[in-house]
Amino acid sequence: MMQKIFAAPARWAASVLESWSAMRRERPGEFWFACLFWSFWFSLASFPIGYGMREVMPVLSFIFLLLYYRHEWHNSVLRRLDARRLFYCLWLMVGIGVCFSTDPLASLLHAGTGVNKGFILPFIAMECVRDEKDLRRLVWACALACFWQGLDGIWQAATGRDFIMGYTRNAGRLTGSLGDYTVGNYIALALIPAFGLWFVLRRGLDAVSSAFLCLAVFWPAFFLLQGAASRSGVLAVAASFGFWALLRRRRWQWRILLWPLLALGLFILCQPQRLTPEHVIDDGRWSLWNLGWRVFLEHPWFGAGAGQYNAAFRSLGLAPLKDEITISHPHNLYLDMLYAHGLVGFCLGMIFLLGFLWWGYRRIRPRLAEEYAERDASPYWRLTAWFWIGFAGWLVNGIFGHDFYRIWWLGLAMSHLGVMIGAVVNGADRNPARPPRGTKGEGNV
């Protein structure tokens, strides 16, 4: 009896293994693409599960990427990308932050941690988008991560500990499995591309059913966002609707701009103490920004070095007014780039960041308009747009957020950037009115 029960699954597993073995022999490029895609998909879906996963998965995906390049370099996105030189600016900025540092070895160790968990991710992600089906699957990965991490936040609110790592609240704010209330920034940035789920669902469902399912998927994430009380996270989510309005640029654009105001209004209603004038004025960031500026004035051209914020302001005899003396970053992405890399490195870094933002905007906006003009067009460019917005939202989040080399934060942004690049390059010649091959009748996953 037991043999009969396990016989069918065993035959199925043997059949799958044989099909994959045959693919590897006959179509090695397709085989390594499948390994690359699903390892990256899993890394997005499991991103907040722990440091170990974020250490291992990008490296595994990068191995698959190299094997994919070996067989399919001629079809790769990187070979066809006309903006490759923008990456040179990023590498030059990092090189300046190490070579001209007040402590080159410490800066090398600080910046080097981003190689295997951040800087390789755009190259991995850009090869994972071949058609609309890949985009839809990646949107589902983001939505799944938001859903289960949101449930973890609800569990933590109810029991006092998250169900992954057993972390408790920090200063009364939810921390999820990240262990700190910076989970509010994570969930905000993960939510932005996940909003594309609306367009995925609308391909097969009416507006009411789609809205109900979106609410069911996203309400735990919004609960966590509110419980983490992250002002910069809420600002990024609110700004995302403004970026959507910028891409659409229609006559009724002013109505869409009401959504950012609504998002901020709901946050103020739920967390009134976080945005009172007294609380804002008393925020320690103003002191941290001043320290970062003073360090920049001391090292204006090539900076004090990556990760040298604390050592640099201490060497000047300075100290933060509100935060611990051990604070490691100025809580501003742009000021962090400025003090660490000086004017030269800062300009190179901004060319990279704003260059890809402008590159994506110029290519997405006209095709998005064409897609909306076609009746029953596939949502390819709408999904692409929300990954572009995810990258733009990171730049907004960075105004009050972390340091450039904050690994999980950088890794998530580089993943969104890479997906956007791959979708733009592979979608450049597609007809918005004609769904890509293989999408008809396949459902929404």
Salt bridges, closest charged atoms under 4 A:
GLU18 OE2 - ARG25 NH2 3.64
GLU30 OE2 - ARG130 NH1 2.70
GLU55 OE2 - LYS117 NZ 3.36
GLU72 OE1 - HIS74 NE2 3.93
ASP82 OD2 - ARG363 NH2 3.21
GLU132 OE2 - ARG136 NE 3.16
ASP282 OD1 - LYS322 NZ 2.71
ASP283 OD2 - ARG231 NH2 2.58
ASP283 OD2 - ARG285 NH1 3.21
GLU371 OE2 - ARG382 NE 2.76
ASP403 OD2 - HIS110 NE2 3.84
ASP403 OD1 - ARG406 NE 3.29
GLU442 OE1 - LYS133 NZ 3.82
